[in-house]
Amino acid sequence: MTFATLAGSSTEHPIGKILCIGRNYAEHIKELGNETPDAPVIFTKPATSVIGDGDAIVIPPYSRDCHHEAELAVLIGTAGKDISVERALKHVAGYGIAIDLTLRDVQAELKKKGLPWDIAKGFDTACPLSPFVPADRVADPQDLRIILTVNGETRQDGSTSLMIHTVREIISHMSGIFTLEPGDVILTGTPAGVSPIVSGDRLVAEIPGVARLQVSVK
């Protein structure tokens, strides 16, 4: 069983559903040549895809184009269904940073055939995830900087203020589809700058003052 931890606390939450939103930053949509969706694009990752700080990414042999996508991660602490936008943040236990790894070549082929993206998004090690800071230590989840470097070179540097759908709206929308439970993790989309990683790379993802995550590629 995989656990999410709250920094400075002995509290651990078994990770349940990992609910992800795609196409939530306009510049990222443009860089991939996608259309802006009318509603949030939702996909999932299994808990078995999670690795932690200091662990290694293993790119599956069926891909030659694995991309990094740094994202604000939200840990649910209180269960809810059909949560209002106004009350959404009351269900949050903590905030962290995640890297949504995507096998871009595999995803492209699946999209051409109208098939699900699971094997491009949910493979083992596809979700590097930091510990979470308690929610009360983040004054505004829409005022956070997301940075990702590869081998010391900045690849992504964006702000959660640029989200198309806010954290409140994402939680509310997802809770209308899935009952949210303690231990569920929501990944909120990635800013522009995604690019390939290869064996030997070292990635550092950071939300200053909130979370930092360092992983390598095996």
C-alpha positions in Angstrom: 0.0 0.0 0.0 1.3 3.5 -0.9 0.9 6.3 1.6 0.8 10.1 1.3 2.5 11.9 4.2 2.0 15.3 5.7 5.2 17.1 6.4 5.9 17.8 10.1 3.2 15.3 11.1 2.9 11.6 11.8 -0.3 11.5 9.8 -0.3 9.2 6.8 -3.1 8.6 4.3 -3.2 5.5 2.2 -3.4 6.8 -1.4 -6.7 6.1 -3.0 -7.7 7.5 -6.4 -5.2 9.6 -8.3 -7.4 12.0 -10.3 -5.7 14.1 -12.9 -6.8 17.0 -15.1 -5.3 17.6 -18.5 -5.2 20.8 -20.6 -5.6 23.2 -17.7 -3.0 25.7 -18.8 -3.5 27.6 -22.1 0.2 27.7 -23.1 0.6 24.0 -22.5 -2.4 23.3 -24.7 -0.8 25.4 -27.5 2.6 23.7 -27.2 1.0 20.3 -27.8 -1.3 21.6 -30.6 -4.5 20.6 -28.7 -7.8 22.3 -28.6 -9.1 24.0 -25.5 -11.8 21.7 -24.0 -15.2 22.9 -23.0 -15.0 20.9 -19.7 -12.0 19.6 -17.7 -10.3 16.6 -19.2 -10.0 13.9 -16.6 -7.9 10.8 -16.4 -6.6 8.6 -13.6 -3.4 7.0 -12.4 -3.1 3.9 -10.1 -1.5 4.3 -6.7 1.2 1.8 -7.9 2.5 4.6 -10.2 3.7 6.6 -7.2 7.3 7.0 -6.3 8.8 9.4 -3.7 11.7 11.8 -3.3 15.0 10.2 -4.2 13.5 7.4 -6.2 14.1 6.5 -9.8 11.9 6.7 -12.9 11.8 3.6 -15.1 10.7 4.4 -18.7 8.9 1.4 -20.1 10.5 -0.3 -23.1 7.4 0.3 -25.3 8.1 4.1 -25.4 10.9 6.3 -26.8 9.4 9.6 -25.8 8.7 10.1 -22.1 7.8 13.7 -21.0 7.8 15.4 -17.6 4.8 17.5 -16.5 5.2 19.2 -13.1 1.9 19.9 -11.3 0.4 21.1 -8.0 -0.9 18.0 -6.2 -3.9 18.3 -3.8 -4.4 15.7 -1.0 -8.1 15.2 0.0 -8.6 14.9 3.8 -12.4 15.0 4.1 -14.8 12.9 2.1 -17.4 14.6 -0.1 -19.8 14.3 -3.0 -21.2 17.1 -5.1 -19.0 19.6 -3.2 -19.7 23.3 -3.8 -17.0 25.5 -5.2 -17.3 27.7 -2.1 -16.6 24.8 0.3 -14.1 22.9 -1.9 -10.9 23.9 -0.1 -12.3 22.7 3.3 -11.9 19.1 2.0 -8.1 19.6 1.4 -5.6 18.1 3.8 -2.5 19.3 2.1 -0.6 20.4 -1.0 2.5 19.0 -2.7 4.2 18.7 -6.1 3.9 15.8 -8.5 5.4 15.0 -11.9 2.9 13.5 -14.3 5.0 11.4 -16.6 3.6 10.9 -20.0 4.7 8.5 -22.7 4.0 11.0 -25.5 4.5 8.7 -28.4 2.2 6.0 -26.9 -0.4 8.6 -26.0 -0.4 10.0 -29.5 -1.0 6.6 -31.0 -3.8 5.8 -28.6 -5.5 9.2 -29.2 -5.4 8.5 -33.0 -7.3 5.3 -32.4 -9.7 6.8 -29.9 -8.4 4.5 -27.2 -7.8 5.3 -23.4 -4.4 6.7 -22.3 -3.9 4.4 -19.4 -0.6 2.7 -20.5 0.8 6.2 -21.4 0.0 7.7 -18.0 -0.3 4.9 -15.4 2.8 2.8 -15.7 4.9 2.0 -12.7 6.9 5.1 -11.5 4.7 7.4 -13.6 3.8 9.6 -10.6 6.7 11.0 -8.6 5.0 12.6 -5.6 6.4 14.8 -2.8 5.2 14.8 0.8 2.4 17.3 1.4 2.3 20.4 3.6 -0.8 21.0 5.7 -3.4 23.0 3.8 -3.4 25.8 6.3 0.2 26.6 5.3 -0.8 27.6 1.8 -2.7 30.9 1.8 -3.8 30.7 -1.8 -3.4 27.7 -4.1 -3.8 30.0 -7.0 -0.7 31.9 -6.2 2.0 29.3 -6.4 5.1 29.0 -8.6 5.8 25.6 -10.3 9.4 25.0 -11.4 11.0 21.9 -12.9 14.7 21.5 -13.8 16.4 18.7 -15.7 20.1 18.4 -14.9 20.0 22.0 -13.5 18.4 23.5 -16.6 15.0 25.1 -16.1 12.3 23.4 -18.3 9.1 24.6 -16.6 8.5 27.8 -14.7 4.8 28.8 -14.4 2.2 29.9 -11.9 -1.0 28.3 -10.7 -2.7 31.7 -11.3 -2.7 30.6 -15.0 -5.0 27.6 -14.5 -8.1 27.6 -16.7 -10.0 25.7 -13.9 -9.0 26.7 -10.3 -8.4 24.2 -7.6 -11.8 25.0 -6.1 -13.5 24.3 -9.4 -11.6 21.1 -10.0 -12.5 19.7 -6.7 -16.1 20.6 -7.1 -16.3 19.2 -10.7 -14.6 16.0 -9.8 -16.7 15.4 -6.7 -19.8 15.5 -9.0 -18.4 12.4 -10.8 -16.4 10.6 -8.1 -17.0 10.6 -4.4 -13.8 12.1 -3.0 -12.3 10.2 0.0 -9.4 10.8 2.4 -6.2 9.9 0.7 -7.4 10.7 -2.8 -4.8 12.9 -4.7 -5.8 15.4 -7.4 -3.2 16.5 -10.0 -4.2 19.9 -11.3 -2.5 20.2 -14.7 0.9 21.4 -15.9 2.2 24.7 -17.2 4.1 25.0 -20.5 7.6 23.7 -21.0 7.1 19.9 -21.1 9.8 18.0 -22.8 11.5 14.6 -23.1 13.6 12.9 -20.4 16.2 10.1 -20.9 18.2 7.7 -18.8 20.7 9.5 -16.5 18.6 12.7 -16.2 18.0 14.2 -12.8 14.7 16.1 -12.3 13.9 18.6 -9.5 10.3 19.8 -9.2 9.6 22.5 -6.7 6.8 24.8 -5.5 8.8 27.3 -3.4 7.8 27.3 0.2 5.6 24.3 -0.3 7.3 21.2 -1.6 10.4 19.9 -3.4 10.9 16.6 -5.2 14.1 15.2 -6.7 14.1 12.0 -8.9 16.4 10.4 -11.4 15.8 8.4 -14.6 17.2 4.9 -14.5 
